[in-house]
Amino acid sequence: MQAIYIVISIIIVIVSILLTLIVLVQNSKGGGLAANFAAGNTTFGVRQTADFLEKATWWMAGIVMVLCIVATLVTPNKASHKSNIENQIEQTVPATATPEFPAGTATPADAE
């Protein structure tokens, strides 16, 4: 189960990096990095490239969300492993009687 978690975590990192790159390449209002690539691109055209990048962004975001949910479901269960503090608490003997405090002598000032 832990191997699946590690594989999913690696895939999440890879998809997140790809998503970041796709977002950076998109044409924003200021021109963005896509302006450099779209000028010489005659195969797809500017509009098809923008549509592809937008769809890829949504798909990558969806994939990251789904993978995060799956990673949560296959997370190794750590509840069975107890910490040292929990083991010490379980091994302590519960107090059955109230503690006895030393009895002091009452002074006349305390009696008032």
DRENTORBA-153927 format. One line per field, with one value per residue: residue number from 1; residue in one letter; chain; y, z, x of N, C-alpha, C in turn. Coordinates in nm, 3 decimals, m for minus. Example, Ala and Ser with C-alpha at 12.3 -4.5 7.8 and 13.67 -1.06 7.14 Angstrom:
REM DRENTORBA-153927
nr <- [1; 2]
rest <- [A; S]
kette <- [A; A]
n_y <- [m0.569; m0.225]
n_z <- [0.780; 0.708]
n_x <- [1.319; 1.285]
ca_y <- [m0.450; m0.106]
ca_z <- [0.780; 0.714]
ca_x <- [1.230; 1.367]
c_y <- [m0.330; 0.003]
c_z <- [0.780; 0.787]
c_x <- [1.320; 1.290]
END
This chain:
REM DRENTORBA-153927
nr <- [1; 2; 3; 4; 5; 6; 7; 8; 9; 10; 11; 12; 13; 14; 15; 16; 17; 18; 19; 20; 21; 22; 23; 24; 25; 26; 27; 28; 29; 30; 31; 32; 33; 34; 35; 36; 37; 38; 39; 40; 41; 42; 43; 44; 45; 46; 47; 48; 49; 50; 51; 52; 53; 54; 55; 56; 57; 58; 59; 60; 61; 62; 63; 64; 65; 66; 67; 68; 69; 70; 71; 72; 73; 74; 75; 76; 77; 78; 79; 80; 81; 82; 83; 84; 85; 86; 87; 88; 89; 90; 91; 92; 93; 94; 95; 96; 97; 98; 99; 100; 101; 102; 103; 104; 105; 106; 107; 108; 109; 110; 111; 112]
rest <- [M; Q; A; I; Y; I; V; I; S; I; I; I; V; I; V; S; I; L; L; T; L; I; V; L; V; Q; N; S; K; G; G; G; L; A; A; N; F; A; A; G; N; T; T; F; G; V; R; Q; T; A; D; F; L; E; K; A; T; W; W; M; A; G; I; V; M; V; L; C; I; V; A; T; L; V; T; P; N; K; A; S; H; K; S; N; I; E; N; Q; I; E; Q; T; V; P; A; T; A; T; P; E; F; P; A; G; T; A; T; P; A; D; A; E]
kette <- [A; A; A; A; A; A; A; A; A; A; A; A; A; A; A; A; A; A; A; A; A; A; A; A; A; A; A; A; A; A; A; A; A; A; A; A; A; A; A; A; A; A; A; A; A; A; A; A; A; A; A; A; A; A; A; A; A; A; A; A; A; A; A; A; A; A; A; A; A; A; A; A; A; A; A; A; A; A; A; A; A; A; A; A; A; A; A; A; A; A; A; A; A; A; A; A; A; A; A; A; A; A; A; A; A; A; A; A; A; A; A; A]
n_y <- [m0.119; 0.118; 0.155; 0.219; 0.464; 0.615; 0.612; 0.747; 0.993; 1.080; 1.103; 1.310; 1.523; 1.545; 1.604; 1.842; 2.008; 2.010; 2.137; 2.387; 2.478; 2.485; 2.681; 2.901; 2.931; 3.010; 3.262; 3.562; 3.865; 4.045; 3.948; 3.739; 3.432; 3.284; 3.447; 3.464; 3.211; 3.175; 3.344; 3.238; 3.008; 2.833; 2.606; 2.519; 2.759; 3.065; 3.071; 2.798; 2.705; 2.846; 2.745; 2.475; 2.495; 2.601; 2.397; 2.194; 2.296; 2.284; 2.007; 1.911; 2.030; 1.902; 1.637; 1.654; 1.710; 1.476; 1.281; 1.365; 1.310; 1.032; 0.967; 1.036; 0.842; 0.608; 0.643; 0.533; 0.368; 0.510; 0.488; 0.251; 0.237; 0.314; 0.589; 0.652; 0.789; 0.727; 0.452; 0.459; 0.582; 0.388; 0.189; 0.284; 0.265; 0.300; 0.544; 0.453; 0.549; 0.857; 1.106; 1.142; 1.415; 1.586; 1.643; 1.951; 2.154; 2.341; 2.682; 2.943; 3.169; 3.067; 2.954; 3.138]
n_z <- [0.000; 0.067; m0.140; m0.355; m0.268; m0.274; m0.549; m0.651; m0.528; m0.654; m0.917; m0.877; m0.822; m1.068; m1.247; m1.135; m1.184; m1.465; m1.497; m1.392; m1.582; m1.812; m1.740; m1.726; m1.994; m2.120; m2.291; m2.150; m2.044; m2.067; m2.265; m2.211; m2.204; m2.415; m2.633; m2.761; m2.873; m3.025; m3.242; m3.444; m3.498; m3.728; m3.775; m3.586; m3.536; m3.371; m3.215; m3.185; m3.039; m2.799; m2.715; m2.678; m2.473; m2.269; m2.229; m2.156; m1.916; m1.751; m1.753; m1.636; m1.382; m1.286; m1.284; m1.090; m0.863; m0.845; m0.811; m0.567; m0.395; m0.426; m0.327; m0.062; 0.015; m0.004; 0.178; 0.398; 0.696; 0.993; 1.245; 1.383; 1.480; 1.776; 1.969; 2.172; 2.399; 2.422; 2.474; 2.724; 2.878; 2.877; 3.019; 3.273; 3.617; 3.728; 3.961; 4.257; 4.498; 4.675; 4.693; 4.985; 5.188; 5.384; 5.716; 5.861; 6.144; 6.302; 6.344; 6.579; 6.431; 6.194; 6.257; 6.264]
n_x <- [0.083; 0.203; 0.380; 0.216; 0.122; 0.357; 0.414; 0.188; 0.227; 0.461; 0.367; 0.182; 0.355; 0.491; 0.279; 0.196; 0.416; 0.409; 0.160; 0.218; 0.405; 0.242; 0.058; 0.228; 0.300; 0.072; m0.118; m0.148; m0.318; m0.117; 0.044; 0.233; 0.430; 0.347; 0.319; 0.562; 0.589; 0.360; 0.376; 0.540; 0.408; 0.246; 0.111; m0.090; m0.214; m0.302; m0.536; m0.612; m0.396; m0.422; m0.670; m0.602; m0.410; m0.567; m0.756; m0.578; m0.485; m0.715; m0.758; m0.520; m0.538; m0.767; m0.673; m0.473; m0.631; m0.789; m0.589; m0.484; m0.698; m0.712; m0.459; m0.498; m0.679; m0.529; m0.331; m0.079; m0.176; m0.116; m0.209; m0.189; 0.064; 0.212; 0.323; 0.616; 0.541; 0.269; 0.292; 0.422; 0.226; 0.027; 0.156; 0.183; 0.090; m0.235; m0.344; m0.494; m0.572; m0.624; m0.373; m0.169; m0.127; 0.115; 0.027; m0.015; 0.065; m0.176; m0.183; m0.262; m0.327; m0.415; m0.654; m0.854]
ca_y <- [0.000; 0.233; 0.174; 0.289; 0.602; 0.681; 0.630; 0.853; 1.120; 1.120; 1.147; 1.440; 1.622; 1.561; 1.673; 1.980; 2.081; 2.032; 2.237; 2.517; 2.516; 2.517; 2.810; 3.005; 2.946; 3.066; 3.403; 3.641; 3.996; 4.116; 3.880; 3.614; 3.359; 3.226; 3.541; 3.430; 3.086; 3.182; 3.423; 3.153; 2.884; 2.840; 2.477; 2.523; 2.891; 3.123; 3.036; 2.657; 2.689; 2.896; 2.648; 2.356; 2.526; 2.617; 2.262; 2.121; 2.349; 2.227; 1.863; 1.891; 2.065; 1.791; 1.519; 1.676; 1.696; 1.334; 1.210; 1.399; 1.234; 0.892; 0.957; 1.040; 0.714; 0.500; 0.682; 0.427; 0.393; 0.525; 0.481; 0.129; 0.259; 0.402; 0.660; 0.614; 0.851; 0.646; 0.328; 0.489; 0.609; 0.261; 0.105; 0.340; 0.207; 0.406; 0.573; 0.409; 0.626; 0.998; 1.125; 1.191; 1.533; 1.592; 1.726; 2.057; 2.195; 2.463; 2.789; 3.021; 3.265; 2.995; 2.911; 3.245]
ca_z <- [0.000; 0.074; m0.273; m0.435; m0.219; m0.325; m0.694; m0.670; m0.488; m0.762; m1.030; m0.841; m0.839; m1.212; m1.306; m1.084; m1.259; m1.600; m1.485; m1.375; m1.712; m1.904; m1.700; m1.762; m2.138; m2.171; m2.328; m2.056; m2.098; m2.094; m2.372; m2.155; m2.278; m2.535; m2.744; m2.834; m2.946; m3.116; m3.361; m3.549; m3.507; m3.836; m3.783; m3.510; m3.533; m3.237; m3.140; m3.149; m2.934; m2.676; m2.673; m2.629; m2.344; m2.169; m2.198; m2.083; m1.779; m1.678; m1.737; m1.537; m1.250; m1.247; m1.255; m0.960; m0.759; m0.832; m0.754; m0.425; m0.325; m0.426; m0.234; 0.073; 0.042; 0.008; 0.273; 0.496; 0.824; 1.099; 1.374; 1.453; 1.543; 1.892; 2.004; 2.301; 2.506; 2.440; 2.541; 2.864; 2.945; 2.896; 3.115; 3.408; 3.706; 3.766; 4.104; 4.309; 4.618; 4.667; 4.757; 5.122; 5.209; 5.525; 5.799; 5.928; 6.271; 6.288; 6.434; 6.618; 6.326; 6.088; 6.305; 6.246]
ca_x <- [0.000; 0.290; 0.440; 0.115; 0.121; 0.478; 0.397; 0.089; 0.290; 0.554; 0.284; 0.127; 0.461; 0.516; 0.164; 0.197; 0.519; 0.354; 0.054; 0.285; 0.461; 0.132; 0.003; 0.323; 0.306; m0.053; m0.121; m0.225; m0.352; 0.007; 0.119; 0.283; 0.532; 0.288; 0.333; 0.684; 0.570; 0.246; 0.407; 0.595; 0.332; 0.147; 0.042; m0.214; m0.274; m0.300; m0.656; m0.609; m0.296; m0.482; m0.772; m0.533; m0.349; m0.673; m0.808; m0.474; m0.483; m0.828; m0.736; m0.413; m0.592; m0.856; m0.592; m0.409; m0.732; m0.826; m0.475; m0.474; m0.801; m0.670; m0.346; m0.553; m0.744; m0.430; m0.227; m0.054; m0.240; m0.017; m0.277; m0.152; 0.193; 0.197; 0.444; 0.675; 0.461; 0.147; 0.330; 0.450; 0.098; m0.042; 0.230; 0.179; m0.011; m0.328; m0.352; m0.623; m0.606; m0.587; m0.243; m0.172; m0.045; 0.157; m0.060; 0.058; 0.008; m0.254; m0.143; m0.379; m0.363; m0.486; m0.785; m0.952]
c_y <- [0.126; 0.260; 0.249; 0.437; 0.679; 0.708; 0.744; 0.989; 1.170; 1.171; 1.285; 1.549; 1.649; 1.640; 1.818; 2.065; 2.110; 2.139; 2.376; 2.566; 2.558; 2.653; 2.924; 3.032; 3.015; 3.216; 3.477; 3.775; 4.076; 4.052; 3.747; 3.551; 3.302; 3.319; 3.511; 3.306; 3.095; 3.256; 3.335; 3.026; 2.897; 2.710; 2.481; 2.655; 2.938; 3.074; 2.889; 2.631; 2.735; 2.800; 2.523; 2.381; 2.541; 2.482; 2.181; 2.167; 2.287; 2.078; 1.836; 1.923; 1.955; 1.666; 1.535; 1.658; 1.550; 1.255; 1.241; 1.324; 1.087; 0.872; 0.959; 0.906; 0.602; 0.535; 0.568; 0.465; 0.395; 0.512; 0.357; 0.143; 0.359; 0.468; 0.612; 0.670; 0.771; 0.514; 0.350; 0.515; 0.479; 0.175; 0.162; 0.277; 0.319; 0.423; 0.536; 0.490; 0.771; 1.016; 1.182; 1.307; 1.537; 1.689; 1.829; 2.089; 2.329; 2.565; 2.870; 3.122; 3.197; 2.959; 3.017; 3.244]
c_z <- [0.000; m0.062; m0.365; m0.397; m0.273; m0.474; m0.723; m0.633; m0.595; m0.883; m1.002; m0.861; m0.987; m1.278; m1.259; m1.157; m1.400; m1.598; m1.470; m1.508; m1.811; m1.869; m1.739; m1.912; m2.193; m2.196; m2.229; m2.120; m2.134; m2.204; m2.327; m2.239; m2.408; m2.655; m2.827; m2.920; m3.051; m3.245; m3.475; m3.570; m3.614; m3.846; m3.713; m3.525; m3.390; m3.155; m3.098; m3.037; m2.800; m2.623; m2.613; m2.490; m2.234; m2.129; m2.119; m1.938; m1.696; m1.653; m1.631; m1.396; m1.198; m1.209; m1.119; m0.847; m0.737; m0.769; m0.606; m0.343; m0.316; m0.329; m0.089; 0.111; 0.063; 0.101; 0.372; 0.632; 0.934; 1.237; 1.452; 1.523; 1.657; 1.922; 2.139; 2.417; 2.530; 2.508; 2.688; 2.942; 2.973; 3.002; 3.256; 3.487; 3.747; 3.918; 4.154; 4.430; 4.598; 4.739; 4.898; 5.134; 5.355; 5.601; 5.871; 6.060; 6.253; 6.390; 6.472; 6.512; 6.215; 6.129; 6.280; 6.115]
c_x <- [0.087; 0.355; 0.344; 0.112; 0.241; 0.465; 0.299; 0.148; 0.386; 0.476; 0.224; 0.231; 0.486; 0.403; 0.159; 0.300; 0.470; 0.245; 0.114; 0.341; 0.352; 0.072; 0.097; 0.327; 0.181; m0.041; m0.210; m0.258; m0.227; 0.090; 0.173; 0.392; 0.477; 0.301; 0.457; 0.666; 0.461; 0.278; 0.457; 0.516; 0.225; 0.068; m0.092; m0.287; m0.281; m0.420; m0.656; m0.507; m0.353; m0.589; m0.707; m0.474; m0.454; m0.731; m0.706; m0.465; m0.595; m0.808; m0.629; m0.461; m0.684; m0.779; m0.524; m0.510; m0.768; m0.712; m0.456; m0.578; m0.763; m0.553; m0.394; m0.614; m0.643; m0.315; m0.206; m0.111; m0.134; m0.080; m0.235; m0.018; 0.176; 0.330; 0.495; 0.595; 0.334; 0.178; 0.357; 0.321; 0.024; 0.026; 0.226; 0.066; m0.105; m0.333; m0.491; m0.667; m0.564; m0.453; m0.259; m0.076; m0.003; 0.067; 0.024; m0.007; m0.060; m0.205; m0.266; m0.419; m0.442; m0.627; m0.890; m1.010]
END
